Amino acid sequence: MADAYVAIEGDRVIEARARAPGTARGELVFTTAYTGYEESLTDPSYEEQVLTFSYPLIGNYGVREERFESDRVHPRAAVAREMTDDVAEWLESEGIPAVDHLDTRDIVTEIRDEGAMKCGIAAGPDATEQDALDELHECKHMSDHTDIGAQVSVDDVEVHNEGGDGATVALVDCGAKGSITESLVERDAEVHIFPYDASEDDVAAVDPDLLFISNGPGDPENFEQAGELVETYVGDVPLAGICLGQQVVANALGGETEKMEFGHRGVNQPVRDLRSNQVVMTTQNHGYTVADPGDKLDVTQVNVNDDTPEGLENDDLNIITRQYHPEANPGPHDSLGFFDDVLGMAGE
Ligand SMILES: NC(=O)CC[C@H](N)C(=O)O
């Protein structure tokens, strides 16, 4: 007998096995990565989403805190074909519902065919189909989470590697992964992590060599304050952005973003650099994309599968942004050079 239910749009209910009890709702997304479940589950970009792992066995090398990307689990719930006890116990201790013993291929195919969709989950001995449907019916569209930045950002400024010999970086935390800070600190940067709604005065106080907009959850249009910082600093200070950061920079400089059908979700997304013609494999998890870069940004990299912009640059204004995750974690390390490039713009 099933003791867990996943309700998806169209009121279809899929039976499953409860691995961590509770009810939850969120946008149903997936990752095709076969490793990196600890990094993905602690990536703040998954806030308000339900993460389905399409690789059939999740958890076979345990759970270790040093691989976490933040201090908590961010997806509202986790779905796998088979989940180990280690992962199930971790999620239960975090209060995150988890289910397995369902056909995750079916879920991913449904998202691919029908596009991004909402879902509701109910798991545990008393869970009913109706509980999952009730969650589904309460679920909001991602773009309607207008204050999602407040859920994932630091409350106060944090400084890493104070007194470091390298550039002073103002990292605007829209839901930043820990390995972005680590990648900068490894290169001697002094990193000031600012709340997502930091003001111009807050940032000016540290006189940054580089303004860096992080990855983060939800619709980039809901990160207006970060966009205002971009507008203020463009031309005066070099700008960098990763994922949501690329989208925020594009929106602030006259471009436009839009929701994709089901996004880019895995660690083997091929990206072609239009200048060198080289292809790199990249890590991606995003559901919005830059539809129009505006007239200040050149598209310098594209996704090989669908030609969407993966890199935007302006050599005169010193701007480099990436739609994918150069910091990896999980995924390939092919594009770590991004951090050298952006710190190079900052004079390092
Ligand atoms: N990883 C991210 O930064 C995701 C960016 C944005 N929330 C999107 O889904 O497109």
PDBQT file of the ligand as one rigid body, heavy atoms in Angstrom, charges set to zero:
ROOT
HETATM    1  N1  LIG A 401      20.494  28.553 -10.331  1.00  0.00    +0.000 N 
HETATM    2  C1  LIG A 401      19.939  29.742 -10.457  1.00  0.00    +0.000 C 
HETATM    3  O1  LIG A 401      20.498  30.796 -10.110  1.00  0.00    +0.000 OA
HETATM    4  C2  LIG A 401      18.538  29.778 -11.008  1.00  0.00    +0.000 C 
HETATM    5  C3  LIG A 401      18.122  31.128 -11.533  1.00  0.00    +0.000 C 
HETATM    6  C4  LIG A 401      16.624  31.330 -11.658  1.00  0.00    +0.000 C 
HETATM    7  N2  LIG A 401      15.977  31.140 -10.399  1.00  0.00    +0.000 N 
HETATM    8  C5  LIG A 401      16.056  30.403 -12.694  1.00  0.00    +0.000 C 
HETATM    9  O2  LIG A 401      15.404  29.437 -12.371  1.00  0.00    +0.000 OA
HETATM   10  O3  LIG A 401      16.269  30.617 -13.867  1.00  0.00    +0.000 OA
ENDROOT
TORSDOF 0
